[in-house]
Amino acid sequence: MSYRKKRKSKELRSLHKIENILDNYNKQHTKVEIKPVEPIIHKAKEKLWYESIVMSDHAYLRSSERFNMDKVKALPYFRSVLSKARKIGITVDKDGKENILYASGRIAVHVSLDLKVIVSVNKHESVTYEPMKRIFIEIHAKELRKLNKRKNTCSRRLEETILESNIKIAELKLRIHKTKSPSVKISCAANIKAIEIYIDELKEEIRNIQDNIRQLSRSMVAVV
């Protein structure tokens, strides 16, 4: 083999070697990792609280009386009302049970504290002048907070008084049982009566506050 052919063959081998090196380099640095595509799982839309609410028998009765609606129409209608209603606050019914009042326009919807049941519905007159509505809303909200705070204070005082009075009354009754003195018996009985009167007065005060809250809540519906 001539010198020229040997040299050419050597150059070709060097060229192939360089190409192999470049090819390996490109494979190492341009490798793309293809990850398997995870399937898209569409989660079911979570229901809003008012979409699953139900109506009590009393609420159905009031919807028939005040809105001329049967059961089929009433439930979807008041769910729709709740979807755009404004929360007024906690109010108390005539039986002393607390509920949450929502209002939209002239419509008032009373909902159980756990947001599961519509307990009553009502319709009120409406104030339409916007500047007055804003003023009334502020006044009503402030007064409602004051009344609820006062009711909670009176309720705690009543609870504590009843617990303390039970002990006191038991002691007085025991003294009546043990004593032979008529005057002591009369005195103890009078003290028991005085305690009972005081407890009744506290209960009456709470009932009056609850009535005020109920009246205020009804009037607040008119301005929402």
C-alpha positions in Angstrom: 0.0 0.0 0.0 1.4 3.4 -1.0 2.1 6.1 1.5 -0.7 8.3 0.1 -3.3 5.5 0.5 -2.2 4.8 4.0 -2.5 8.5 4.9 -6.0 8.7 3.4 -7.1 5.6 5.3 -5.9 7.0 8.6 -7.7 10.3 8.0 -10.9 8.5 7.3 -10.6 6.5 10.5 -10.0 9.7 12.5 -13.0 11.4 10.8 -15.2 8.4 11.7 -14.0 8.5 15.3 -14.8 12.2 15.5 -18.3 11.7 14.1 -18.9 8.9 16.6 -17.8 11.1 19.5 -20.1 13.9 18.3 -22.9 11.6 17.8 -22.6 10.2 21.3 -22.4 13.7 22.8 -25.6 14.7 21.0 -27.4 11.6 22.2 -26.4 12.3 25.8 -27.3 16.0 25.8 -30.4 16.1 23.7 -32.2 13.1 25.3 -35.8 14.0 26.0 -37.5 12.2 28.8 -41.0 11.4 27.8 -43.3 11.0 30.8 -46.6 9.1 30.5 -49.5 11.5 30.4 -51.7 11.2 33.5 -55.4 11.0 32.8 -57.4 14.1 33.8 -59.8 13.3 36.6 -62.7 15.7 36.7 -63.9 16.1 40.3 -67.5 16.5 40.9 -68.5 20.1 41.7 -69.1 20.4 45.4 -72.7 21.6 46.2 -73.2 24.9 47.8 -75.0 24.7 51.2 -78.3 26.2 49.8 -78.4 23.7 46.9 -79.0 20.8 49.3 -81.2 22.6 51.8 -84.7 21.2 52.6 -87.8 22.9 53.9 -89.7 22.1 57.1 -93.4 21.5 57.1 -93.9 24.9 58.7 -91.9 26.5 55.9 -94.0 24.8 53.3 -97.2 26.0 55.1 -95.9 29.6 55.1 -94.9 29.4 51.4 -98.4 28.3 50.6 -100.0 31.0 52.7 -97.7 33.9 51.8 -96.5 33.1 48.3 -99.2 30.8 47.0 -96.7 28.1 46.2 -97.0 24.3 46.4 -94.2 22.0 47.5 -92.9 21.4 44.0 -92.3 25.1 43.3 -91.4 26.2 46.8 -88.1 24.4 47.4 -86.3 25.4 44.1 -87.7 28.9 44.4 -86.3 29.5 48.0 -83.0 27.8 47.1 -82.7 30.4 44.4 -83.6 33.2 46.8 -80.9 32.0 49.2 -78.3 32.0 46.4 -78.5 35.8 46.1 -79.7 36.6 49.6 -77.9 38.7 52.2 -77.3 37.3 55.7 -79.0 39.5 58.3 -78.0 37.6 61.4 -79.2 35.3 64.1 -82.8 35.9 65.2 -85.2 34.1 67.5 -88.7 32.7 66.8 -91.7 32.9 69.1 -90.8 29.6 70.7 -87.3 31.0 71.6 -85.5 28.9 69.0 -82.6 30.6 67.2 -82.3 30.7 63.4 -80.3 32.6 60.8 -82.2 35.2 58.8 -81.4 35.7 55.1 -83.1 38.4 53.0 -83.4 39.3 49.3 -85.7 42.1 48.3 -88.9 41.7 50.3 -88.3 38.0 51.0 -87.1 36.7 54.3 -85.9 33.2 54.7 -85.2 31.7 58.1 -82.6 28.9 58.1 -81.6 26.5 60.9 -78.2 27.1 62.5 -76.7 24.1 60.8 -77.8 25.5 57.4 -79.7 22.3 56.5 -83.4 23.3 56.9 -85.5 26.3 55.9 -87.6 26.7 59.0 -89.9 29.6 57.8 -90.4 32.2 55.0 -92.0 35.6 54.9 -92.6 38.7 52.8 -92.2 42.3 53.9 -92.5 45.8 52.6 -89.5 47.2 50.9 -87.6 50.6 51.0 -86.4 51.5 47.6 -84.6 54.9 48.1 -80.9 53.9 48.0 -79.5 56.6 50.3 -82.0 55.8 53.0 -81.4 52.1 52.5 -77.7 52.4 53.4 -78.5 54.5 56.5 -81.2 52.0 57.6 -78.9 49.0 57.1 -76.1 50.6 59.2 -78.6 51.5 62.0 -80.3 48.1 61.9 -77.0 46.2 61.9 -75.6 48.2 64.9 -78.8 47.7 66.9 -78.9 44.0 66.1 -75.4 43.6 67.4 -76.3 45.4 70.6 -79.4 43.3 71.2 -77.6 40.0 70.5 -74.8 41.0 72.9 -77.4 42.0 75.6 -79.3 38.7 75.0 -76.1 36.6 75.4 -75.2 38.5 78.6 -78.7 38.0 80.1 -78.6 34.3 79.1 -75.3 33.7 80.9 -76.6 35.6 84.0 -79.8 33.5 84.0 -77.8 30.2 83.6 -75.5 31.1 86.5 -78.4 32.4 88.6 -80.3 29.1 88.1 -77.3 27.0 89.1 -76.7 29.1 92.2 -80.4 29.3 93.1 -80.8 25.5 92.9 -78.2 25.1 95.7 -79.8 28.0 97.7 -83.3 26.6 97.3 -82.2 23.1 98.3 -80.7 24.6 101.5 -83.8 26.5 102.3 -86.0 23.5 101.7 -83.8 21.4 103.9 -84.0 24.0 106.6 -87.8 24.1 106.3 -87.8 20.3 106.7 -85.6 20.4 109.8 -86.9 23.4 111.7 -89.9 23.4 114.0 -90.2 27.1 114.1 -93.2 28.4 112.0 -91.5 31.8 111.5 -88.4 30.2 110.1 -90.5 28.1 107.8 -92.3 31.2 106.5 -89.1 33.1 106.1 -87.5 30.3 104.1 -90.6 29.9 101.9 -90.5 33.7 101.3 -86.9 33.5 100.2 -87.6 30.7 97.9 -90.5 32.6 96.3 -88.2 35.7 95.9 -85.6 33.7 94.1 -88.2 32.2 91.8 -89.6 35.7 91.0 -86.1 37.0 90.2 -85.5 34.0 87.8 -88.9 34.7 86.1 -87.9 38.3 85.7 -84.6 37.4 84.0 -86.5 35.0 81.7 -89.0 37.8 80.8 -86.1 40.2 80.1 -84.6 37.6 77.7 -88.0 37.1 76.0 -88.4 40.9 75.5 -84.9 41.1 73.9 -85.8 38.2 71.6 -89.0 39.9 70.6 -87.0 43.1 69.8 -84.5 41.1 67.8 -87.4 39.4 65.8 -89.0 42.8 65.1 -85.8 44.4 64.1 -84.9 41.6 61.8 -88.2 41.8 60.1 -87.9 45.5 59.5 -84.3 45.0 58.3 -85.6 42.8 55.5 -87.3 45.9 54.0 -84.0 47.7 53.4 -81.8 44.8 52.0 
